[in-house]
Amino acid sequence: MKKSFKNSSYTLAGIAVIGFLVILTAILTNGVSMPEENNTSLAKSITWLNSPIDTINSITQKHKYKEKLVVIDPGHGGDDPGAIYPHTTDPKLIEVKEKDFDLNISLKLYDMLKNSGIRVEMTRQDDRTLKQEDRGEFANGLNASLFVSIHNNSYKVSSNNGTSTYFNPSINAASYGITGKRAAQLLQKELVKELGTIDVGVKELTPKMKYSNTKMPIVLAEVAYISNDWDRQNLSTEKFRMKAAQGLYDGIIKILDEMVASEAAAPTQPQRDPL
């Protein structure tokens, strides 16, 4: 009698489990209608089952780069339009202003970094005038690890086109784990690879372009030439600007990786016994 009761208990438990699984399966496949508020609650309770890999990457990178802060600097702005097309003194005839492309690409890049769990700030998020020294002081005040300025080029010869990246040569590599030149090389490689543009190369910042008061490594990307018909047409598309942001993002990740690796490889100072 006891054995029979025990077997019956197992059978009932098995039926209950199967029944629960059938009901849960029906709910998850919308086979059973539920009130809207219950559907909402259920969605919240099983969100973890459908967590995108991006969320996992975000948590990982946030921890990996937790001591790093990237400052994005959209070039020009406000009263300073940067390069224009066509080149004219009549504001009404201007079709393209560099400052608009700079900001648009920068905002896309900001979202990519932010969504990846990386600490990031911008010198401007709208169309405002900023002095060069104010941009540098902003980054200094945040104790930024990397300063990325985003621009687009122009030249009197319209056939010139392609992508280039500039760097600040005066940064001490030991302090940040990477030189400005090395950072520029990494950024340039990823940007050109993503855009498929001509590789104009890595160059040193000219005195006119330098952020003389900025402490951290500086890279200044010239995404494309506004003065070139092909580049300008590309810049006018959402797809190209998104690819530019992606290339910049990939380059920044490579830079941060080298910074972190350099810090990990740095020898620690031996501890002395107290006297």
QUIRAKA-V21932 format. One record per residue. N is the residue number from 1. SS is DSSP state (a for helix, b for strand, c for the rest). NEAR is the number of other C-alpha atoms within 10 Angstrom. D_FIRST is the distance of its C-alpha to the first C-alpha in Angstrom with 2 decimals. Layout:
# QUIRAKA-V21932
n->N ss->SS near->NEAR d_first->D_FIRST
n->N ss->SS near->NEAR d_first->D_FIRST
This chain:
# QUIRAKA-V21932
n->1 ss->c near->6 d_first->0.00
n->2 ss->a near->7 d_first->3.79
n->3 ss->a near->8 d_first->5.40
n->4 ss->a near->8 d_first->5.12
n->5 ss->a near->10 d_first->6.23
n->6 ss->a near->11 d_first->8.62
n->7 ss->a near->12 d_first->9.97
n->8 ss->a near->12 d_first->10.55
n->9 ss->a near->12 d_first->12.37
n->10 ss->a near->11 d_first->14.46
n->11 ss->a near->12 d_first->15.33
n->12 ss->a near->12 d_first->16.47
n->13 ss->a near->12 d_first->18.39
n->14 ss->a near->12 d_first->20.01
n->15 ss->a near->12 d_first->21.05
n->16 ss->a near->12 d_first->22.49
n->17 ss->a near->12 d_first->24.47
n->18 ss->a near->12 d_first->25.80
n->19 ss->a near->12 d_first->26.76
n->20 ss->a near->12 d_first->28.59
n->21 ss->a near->12 d_first->30.45
n->22 ss->a near->11 d_first->31.49
n->23 ss->a near->14 d_first->32.84
n->24 ss->a near->14 d_first->34.62
n->25 ss->a near->13 d_first->36.14
n->26 ss->a near->13 d_first->37.38
n->27 ss->a near->15 d_first->38.94
n->28 ss->a near->13 d_first->40.67
n->29 ss->c near->9 d_first->42.06
n->30 ss->c near->11 d_first->43.23
n->31 ss->c near->11 d_first->40.93
n->32 ss->c near->11 d_first->39.97
n->33 ss->c near->10 d_first->42.83
n->34 ss->c near->12 d_first->42.84
n->35 ss->c near->7 d_first->45.39
n->36 ss->a near->9 d_first->48.20
n->37 ss->a near->9 d_first->47.51
n->38 ss->a near->11 d_first->43.89
n->39 ss->a near->15 d_first->45.15
n->40 ss->a near->11 d_first->47.54
n->41 ss->a near->10 d_first->44.91
n->42 ss->a near->14 d_first->42.70
n->43 ss->a near->14 d_first->45.72
n->44 ss->a near->10 d_first->46.41
n->45 ss->a near->10 d_first->42.87
n->46 ss->c near->11 d_first->42.77
n->47 ss->a near->10 d_first->46.42
n->48 ss->a near->9 d_first->45.57
n->49 ss->a near->8 d_first->43.88
n->50 ss->a near->8 d_first->47.30
n->51 ss->c near->10 d_first->49.59
n->52 ss->c near->10 d_first->52.72
n->53 ss->a near->8 d_first->53.88
n->54 ss->a near->12 d_first->57.00
n->55 ss->a near->13 d_first->55.09
n->56 ss->a near->13 d_first->53.93
n->57 ss->a near->14 d_first->57.50
n->58 ss->a near->17 d_first->58.83
n->59 ss->a near->14 d_first->56.72
n->60 ss->a near->15 d_first->57.68
n->61 ss->a near->17 d_first->61.37
n->62 ss->a near->18 d_first->61.48
n->63 ss->a near->13 d_first->60.37
n->64 ss->a near->15 d_first->62.61
n->65 ss->c near->17 d_first->65.71
n->66 ss->c near->12 d_first->64.99
n->67 ss->c near->12 d_first->68.36
n->68 ss->c near->18 d_first->70.29
n->69 ss->b near->19 d_first->72.01
n->70 ss->b near->23 d_first->73.80
n->71 ss->b near->25 d_first->76.66
n->72 ss->b near->25 d_first->77.56
n->73 ss->b near->23 d_first->81.17
n->74 ss->b near->28 d_first->82.07
n->75 ss->c near->28 d_first->85.76
n->76 ss->c near->26 d_first->88.54
n->77 ss->b near->22 d_first->87.75
n->78 ss->c near->13 d_first->89.58
n->79 ss->c near->11 d_first->93.34
n->80 ss->b near->16 d_first->92.89
n->81 ss->c near->16 d_first->91.73
n->82 ss->c near->19 d_first->91.97
n->83 ss->c near->20 d_first->92.98
n->84 ss->b near->18 d_first->93.80
n->85 ss->b near->17 d_first->94.48
n->86 ss->c near->15 d_first->97.06
n->87 ss->c near->14 d_first->99.23
n->88 ss->c near->10 d_first->101.26
n->89 ss->c near->8 d_first->102.64
n->90 ss->c near->8 d_first->101.73
n->91 ss->a near->10 d_first->98.23
n->92 ss->a near->7 d_first->97.95
n->93 ss->a near->11 d_first->98.13
n->94 ss->c near->13 d_first->95.37
n->95 ss->c near->10 d_first->92.38
n->96 ss->b near->20 d_first->90.23
n->97 ss->b near->19 d_first->89.87
n->98 ss->a near->24 d_first->88.25
n->99 ss->a near->25 d_first->86.73
n->100 ss->a near->20 d_first->84.45
n->101 ss->a near->20 d_first->83.03
n->102 ss->a near->24 d_first->82.66
n->103 ss->a near->24 d_first->80.64
n->104 ss->a near->18 d_first->78.45
n->105 ss->a near->24 d_first->77.45
n->106 ss->a near->28 d_first->76.95
n->107 ss->a near->17 d_first->74.58
n->108 ss->a near->18 d_first->72.45
n->109 ss->a near->24 d_first->72.43
n->110 ss->a near->23 d_first->71.54
n->111 ss->a near->14 d_first->68.45
n->112 ss->a near->18 d_first->67.36
n->113 ss->a near->22 d_first->67.70
n->114 ss->a near->15 d_first->66.12
n->115 ss->a near->16 d_first->63.09
n->116 ss->c near->18 d_first->62.70
n->117 ss->c near->21 d_first->62.44
n->118 ss->c near->25 d_first->65.96
n->119 ss->b near->19 d_first->68.18
n->120 ss->b near->18 d_first->71.14
n->121 ss->b near->20 d_first->74.04
n->122 ss->b near->21 d_first->76.98
n->123 ss->c near->20 d_first->80.63
n->124 ss->c near->19 d_first->80.82
n->125 ss->c near->16 d_first->78.41
n->126 ss->c near->15 d_first->81.07
n->127 ss->c near->16 d_first->84.73
n->128 ss->c near->13 d_first->86.54
n->129 ss->c near->14 d_first->89.42
n->130 ss->c near->16 d_first->88.66
n->131 ss->c near->10 d_first->91.05
n->132 ss->a near->16 d_first->90.37
n->133 ss->a near->13 d_first->90.35
n->134 ss->a near->14 d_first->87.89
n->135 ss->a near->22 d_first->85.37
n->136 ss->a near->22 d_first->85.65
n->137 ss->a near->16 d_first->85.47
n->138 ss->a near->16 d_first->82.34
n->139 ss->a near->25 d_first->80.62
n->140 ss->a near->17 d_first->82.02
n->141 ss->a near->9 d_first->80.73
n->142 ss->c near->12 d_first->77.19
n->143 ss->c near->15 d_first->77.56
n->144 ss->c near->21 d_first->76.61
n->145 ss->c near->21 d_first->75.80
n->146 ss->b near->26 d_first->77.23
n->147 ss->b near->27 d_first->79.70
n->148 ss->b near->24 d_first->79.57
n->149 ss->b near->24 d_first->82.44
n->150 ss->b near->24 d_first->82.24
n->151 ss->b near->27 d_first->85.43
n->152 ss->b near->26 d_first->86.98
n->153 ss->b near->22 d_first->90.28
n->154 ss->c near->20 d_first->93.61
n->155 ss->c near->13 d_first->96.79
n->156 ss->c near->9 d_first->100.19
n->157 ss->c near->9 d_first->99.59
n->158 ss->c near->13 d_first->97.01
n->159 ss->c near->13 d_first->95.97
n->160 ss->c near->18 d_first->94.27
n->161 ss->c near->24 d_first->90.51
n->162 ss->c near->22 d_first->87.32
n->163 ss->b near->24 d_first->85.30
n->164 ss->b near->28 d_first->86.31
n->165 ss->b near->28 d_first->84.95
n->166 ss->b near->26 d_first->87.05
n->167 ss->b near->27 d_first->86.28
n->168 ss->c near->25 d_first->87.63
n->169 ss->c near->18 d_first->88.99
n->170 ss->c near->14 d_first->89.39
n->171 ss->c near->18 d_first->85.77
n->172 ss->c near->14 d_first->84.81
n->173 ss->a near->17 d_first->81.95
n->174 ss->a near->12 d_first->80.75
n->175 ss->a near->14 d_first->80.04
n->176 ss->a near->20 d_first->77.83
n->177 ss->c near->21 d_first->76.68
n->178 ss->c near->23 d_first->78.65
n->179 ss->c near->23 d_first->82.24
n->180 ss->a near->25 d_first->83.35
n->181 ss->a near->23 d_first->84.53
n->182 ss->a near->18 d_first->81.25
n->183 ss->a near->27 d_first->79.38
n->184 ss->a near->28 d_first->81.79
n->185 ss->a near->22 d_first->81.29
n->186 ss->a near->20 d_first->77.52
n->187 ss->a near->29 d_first->77.88
n->188 ss->a near->28 d_first->80.56
n->189 ss->a near->20 d_first->78.55
n->190 ss->a near->21 d_first->75.50
n->191 ss->a near->28 d_first->77.62
n->192 ss->a near->21 d_first->79.71
n->193 ss->a near->15 d_first->76.68
n->194 ss->a near->18 d_first->74.97
n->195 ss->a near->21 d_first->78.14
n->196 ss->c near->12 d_first->79.80
n->197 ss->c near->16 d_first->83.13
n->198 ss->c near->14 d_first->86.06
n->199 ss->b near->16 d_first->85.62
n->200 ss->b near->16 d_first->88.68
n->201 ss->b near->15 d_first->87.54
n->202 ss->b near->23 d_first->87.02
n->203 ss->b near->17 d_first->89.95
n->204 ss->b near->17 d_first->90.97
n->205 ss->c near->17 d_first->91.34
n->206 ss->c near->11 d_first->94.96
n->207 ss->c near->8 d_first->96.54
n->208 ss->c near->7 d_first->96.35
n->209 ss->c near->13 d_first->92.62
n->210 ss->c near->19 d_first->91.65
n->211 ss->c near->19 d_first->89.53
n->212 ss->c near->13 d_first->91.59
n->213 ss->c near->14 d_first->89.69
n->214 ss->c near->22 d_first->86.17
n->215 ss->c near->22 d_first->84.51
n->216 ss->c near->25 d_first->81.54
n->217 ss->b near->27 d_first->81.74
n->218 ss->b near->28 d_first->83.05
n->219 ss->b near->29 d_first->82.56
n->220 ss->b near->30 d_first->84.36
n->221 ss->b near->25 d_first->83.30
n->222 ss->b near->22 d_first->85.79
n->223 ss->b near->30 d_first->83.39
n->224 ss->b near->26 d_first->86.00
n->225 ss->b near->27 d_first->89.58
n->226 ss->c near->28 d_first->90.32
n->227 ss->c near->24 d_first->93.79
n->228 ss->c near->21 d_first->92.43
n->229 ss->a near->15 d_first->91.62
n->230 ss->a near->15 d_first->88.58
n->231 ss->a near->22 d_first->87.04
n->232 ss->a near->18 d_first->87.80
n->233 ss->a near->12 d_first->86.19
n->234 ss->a near->17 d_first->83.06
n->235 ss->a near->23 d_first->83.00
n->236 ss->c near->13 d_first->83.18
n->237 ss->c near->10 d_first->79.78
n->238 ss->a near->12 d_first->76.44
n->239 ss->a near->11 d_first->75.00
n->240 ss->a near->17 d_first->77.63
n->241 ss->a near->22 d_first->77.33
n->242 ss->a near->19 d_first->73.55
n->243 ss->a near->19 d_first->74.09
n->244 ss->a near->25 d_first->76.61
n->245 ss->a near->27 d_first->74.09
n->246 ss->a near->21 d_first->71.52
n->247 ss->a near->22 d_first->74.06
n->248 ss->a near->28 d_first->74.99
n->249 ss->a near->21 d_first->71.34
n->250 ss->a near->20 d_first->70.71
n->251 ss->a near->21 d_first->73.85
n->252 ss->a near->22 d_first->72.91
n->253 ss->a near->18 d_first->69.50
n->254 ss->a near->15 d_first->71.34
n->255 ss->a near->23 d_first->73.72
n->256 ss->a near->22 d_first->70.99
n->257 ss->a near->15 d_first->69.16
n->258 ss->a near->18 d_first->72.32
n->259 ss->a near->23 d_first->72.84
n->260 ss->a near->17 d_first->69.36
n->261 ss->a near->13 d_first->69.68
n->262 ss->a near->16 d_first->73.07
n->263 ss->a near->16 d_first->71.78
n->264 ss->a near->11 d_first->68.90
n->265 ss->a near->9 d_first->71.36
n->266 ss->c near->10 d_first->73.88
n->267 ss->c near->8 d_first->74.23
n->268 ss->c near->8 d_first->73.23
n->269 ss->c near->6 d_first->75.77
n->270 ss->c near->6 d_first->75.10
n->271 ss->c near->6 d_first->74.39
n->272 ss->c near->6 d_first->77.00
n->273 ss->c near->5 d_first->76.26
n->274 ss->c near->4 d_first->77.78
n->275 ss->c near->3 d_first->81.07
